[in-house]
Amino acid sequence: MQPSDRIREDVREFTPYAPGLSMEEIRERYGLSRVVKLASNENPLGASPLVKRVLARKADMVFRYPRAGNPALTAALAAFHGVPQACVVAGNGSDEIIDLLVRLTCRPGRDNVVAFSPCFSIYVQQTKLCGVTLRQPALGPDFAFDLPALAAACDEDTALVFLTNPDNPSGYAVPAEQVIALARSLPPRALLVVDEAYVDFAEPVADYSMLARFGQCDNMVVLRTFSKLYGLAGLRLGFGVMPEWLADYMLRVRLPFSVNLMAEAAGLAALEDTAFVEASLATVRRGRAALTAKLTDLGCRVYPSQANFLMFKPPLEADAAGVFEALLRRGLIVRGLGSYGLPELLRVSIGNDEENDMFTAALKDICENGF
């Protein structure tokens, strides 16, 4: 028997996540003194000063287990967002919540999940791992949501419908009222899972976020993350707001200490540091507008975005792969979108003002002088 024979046949074709070269590897490969990463939609201001102080104070407690279920954090989140605490489940990133939703609600070999194509890779991976069919209607022109097509792909065996709003990698978003209409149009058994990882950057956020409207639908789950606005990507912290009955089952099967003590402390502190949040939002929104204008001036096609990134097509004479590599040699990391089936496009995260200027100067040089 081969070692691989002990692994399910359908799992053997999985490949590990490939994040690309690290900043240090790029620095060494190209002999650079500085590398700017604008590829992963991280907070351009880093982490909150308050969070850093709290983490330093908590360091002496890392030998202790956190409380199961993270009641202090879920209470704070419930109060912050105006939802019942019994409906809040914290997770090791929102990825954990997604994984558990598929495992809890989907019957292998029978049920299906619906999401647009392209979509977040975790939707694809976890449904496949759990033996569940993923149905993927295409996005509309210019990456707009074809919500009737999403609803039409559902049937009585649809367990989950995923909608990322704003979407990744385009930044496209629809107002909350359209999301509510979609939820009400789904088959009785289907749950609509609205992934709002980027909703804080939408303008105005009140028009797009589902949390203030959570009680209007009984078949909705809203996902949020601390990785983007709050700058805690390295600590892996997210949460879901869902019907109380579903939260109860989620907590029955969730690993008891999946949210670690430091992540919980950082999340609590991040909610308190409103000055840092306001500065982060101002930086992203100002940078998004400035980058849109500069990329357009360079001849790029820039897709409207409500997120903390921009998707763009380089000028006609420049291929995306060549631009990506040329930027890398200049110390600028952006995201190529071949894994989304969009090899002609690139995505750039909004950086701070200096990083944005470095990026546009490098792209201008490439457009004028070649790779």
N, C-alpha and C positions, 0 to 999 in steps of 0.2 A: 504494500500500500504506500502510495506517495503521501507526504505530509498534506498536500493540498486536497487530497481526497476527504480529509476530515472537515473541509469547508464546503458549505452549500455551493452547488454548481453555479447558481445564479449570482453568487457573491464574488466568485473568482475573477470576474471581469471588471470589478471596481478598481479604480486607480486612486492613489492618495491625493489629497489636495496639494496642488503645486503653486505655492505663493510667489514663485520667481526668486530672483537673487535678492539677498538682504542688502541693506544700505552699506554695510561694511564690505560685502563682497563686491559691490559695484564700485565703491571707493578704491579698493585694491586693484580691481581689474582694469580700470581706466585711469589710475593714477590721479585721483581727484582729492582735493582737500575738503570738499564739502559736497554732500548729496542732499537734495530736497525731495521728500516723498510726497507726491500728490496723487496717490493711487488708491488709497484705502478709505477715503471719506472720514478721516480722523479729525478731531477738533484742532483747528490751526493754532489755538492758544495753549494747547496741552491740557493739563489737569488743573482743577481749582486749587488755589493756595490753601483754602480751608481743608480740602480733601487731603492734601499733602501733610498738613499738621496733624489731622486726625489719624492718618495712617502711621505717622511716626509715633504717636502716643499709643496706638494699638499694638505696636510691634511686640511688646512684652507679653501679649496675650495669645500669641499664635499657637501656643501649646494647648489651648482650650478648644473644644468643639463649639461651633455656633449653636444657637437654639434651633431645633428642628422646625421647619416651616417659616423661619425668619419673621416672627410676629411683629417685632419692632419695625422692620422695614415695610411689611405689608400694611401695617397701621398708618405709617407715614405716607405711603403711596395712596392709600384710600382717602386720607384727609386732603392730600395735595390735589387729587384729581376729582374729589367729590363722588366717589363710588363706594359701595359697601366693602368692608375689609374681607368679608367672606367670599368675595368675588375676585380677589387678587391673589395670584400665585407668582412668586419670584422664581427665577431660574438661572442656571449657569449660562447666561446669554439667552436671548429669545430663541436661539437654536434649540435649547433643551425643551422649551415649551412646544415648539413645532414638532419635535420628535415625539413627545408624549401625546400630543393631539392625534398624530397618525396612529400610534400604537393603541391608544384608548378607543378610538371611534371607528377604525377601519377593520373590516373582516377580510383577512387575506384570501385572495382568489375569488372574491365576490364583489367587494365594494370598489368604488372609484373615487378619485380626487380630481378636482378641476382647477387649473391655473392657466394663465396666459402663456404664450410662447413668444419671446424668451421669458424665463422667470428665475427666481432665486434658486441656486443649485441645490440647496437643502431640501426644497420641495421635491425635486427630482430624486435625489439620493435616498431620502427616507421612505418615500413611497415604494421605490424599487426594493429597498432592503426589507420592507414589510410585506412584499408580495401583493401590492395594491396597484391597480391600473391608474396611470395619470393621463387625463385627457387635457389637451392643450390647444384651444382655439387660438388663432393668430390675433395679434394686436391689429388695430386699424391703421389707416394711413398716418404717417408721422408719429407712430407709437401711441396713438390714442387708444383708450379702452373701448373695445366693442362689448359693452356690458350685455346687450341682448344675446350675443354669441356665447358669452360666458354662461349665462343662464340656460341657453338652449343646449349646452353640452351636458347638462345635469339630467339625472333620472332618479328613480326611486332608490337606487343603490349608491347615490352620491353621498359620501360622508362629510367631506370638507371641500370648501371652495376658498382658495387663497387669492387675495388681492393685495398687492403691495402699493400703498398710496401715501406719498408719491412713489413712483415706480423707479426701479433700478434696472438698467443703467440710464434711462432716458430723463428722469426727473419729472415726467408727466404726472399730473394729479387731477382728480375730479373732486368737486365739492361733496361734503358729507351727505347732502340730501340725495344725491345719486346713489351713494353707497347704501343708504337706508332703503331706497326703492329696489335695489338689487337684492338685498337681504329678504325683503318681503316677497320677492318673485321666485325664490328658490323652493324646491320640493320640501315637504315637511321634515324630513330627516336631516337635511343638509345644514351644516354650520358654516357661516361665512367667517373666515379668519382674515381680519384686516391688519396687515403688517404696517405699522406706522413708525418704522425706524427713522424716517426722515421728516415726519410731519411737522416737527418744531420749526423747521426752516421755511415752511410755506407762509405765504403772505396773502391775506391775514390767516393765521393759524386757526382761528375760531371757525372759519368757513370750511375747514378741511378735517379737523380732528373729530373722531367718533366718540371720544371719552365723555364729552359733555352731553352726548346723546345716547349714552350706553343703554339706558333703560327703555329706549323706544323700540328695541328689537330683542326678542328672546332667543334668537338663533345666531348671535354674534359673539366673536372673540376678538379682542383688540390687543395687539402685541406692541410693546415698546421696548426700547433698549437704552442703556446708559453709555453705549459705546460712542455715539456721535456727538450730540450736544454737550453731554456731561464729561466727555474726555476720559472714559473709563474702559476703553476697548481691551486693555491688557488684563483687566480684572474679571472680565466675562460676567456681566450682570444685565439681566433683562427681566421682564415680567409680562404676564398676561392678565387681562381683565375679562372675565367670562361668567356665564350663568353659574349661580352658586352650586347647583348640583354637579356641574362639570368640574368646578374647582375642588369640590370634595373628593371626587374620584382621582383627580390629578394628584392631590396630596397623599392619597393612599398608595400610589405607585412611584411617586418621585423619590429618588435617592435622598435619604434624610439630610445629608449635609452638602448638597450639590452647590449651594451658594455659600462660599467660605466666609469666615469671620471678617477678613479684611475687605472683601467686596461689599458686604452688608454695611460695615462702618463707612466705607467710601460713598455708598449710595445715599445713606442718611445725611452725610455732610454735603453731598452734591445738591440735594434738594434745598438745603438751607442757603447755599451761596448764590443768591439771586443776582448779585452784581456780576459774578463770573458768567452766569447764563446770559445776561443782557449783553455783556461785552462780546461773548461768542456769537450771539445772533447778529449783532451789529457788524462784526467782522465778516461773517459769511455773507450776509445780504449785501453789504457794500462791495465785497469782492466779487460776488456773483454778477452784479450789475456791471462792474468795471471789466471783468473778464469777458463777459458777453460782448461788450462793445469792442474791445480790443481784438478778440478773435474774429469778429465780423469784419473789422477793418482789414485784417490780414487775409480775407477771402475765404475764411472757414464758414461752413454751415453750422450754426449753433442751434441746438434744440432747446426750446424754452424749458426751464427747470424750476421746480419748487423745492429742490433738495439742496444739499451742500456740495454739489458737483455739477459739472456741465458735460454733456455728451456733444461731440462735434465731429464733423468730417473735414479733414484738411483740404486745402485748395486742390482743384482738380489735378494739377500736375504733380502733386505729392501723395504717395501712397501712405496709408496709415502705419503699416509695418515699418517702413523706412523712417517716418517721422518719429515713431516710438524709439527706434534704436538710436537715431541721431540725438534725441533728447537725453537718452540714457548716457551717451558718451559725454554729454554736457552736464551730467549730474542731476537731471530732472527725471523722476519716475512718475509716469502716468499709467493709466490702465488701458491695455489693448483689449478689444472686445471680441476676439476670435472665439472665446469659450461661450459667448452668447450667440454665436452664429452671425456676428456683425464685424467681419474683418476689416471693413472699410472705415470703421469709426473708432474714435478714442474717447476716453472719459478722463476728465481732470477734476480732482478734488479742489475745493476752494481753500487756498492757503491764507497765511497772513499777508499783509500788503507787500512786504519784501519778497516773499516767495512767489506771489502772483506776478510781480514785476520781473523776477528772474525767469519765470516760465515764459511770459510773453516775449521777453527780449530774446530768449533762446529760440522760440518758435519763429520769430521775425527773421532771425539770422538764417534759420533753415530754409524758410520760404524764399529769402532773397539770394542766398548763396549756395543752396543745396545741402545735401546730407554730409 
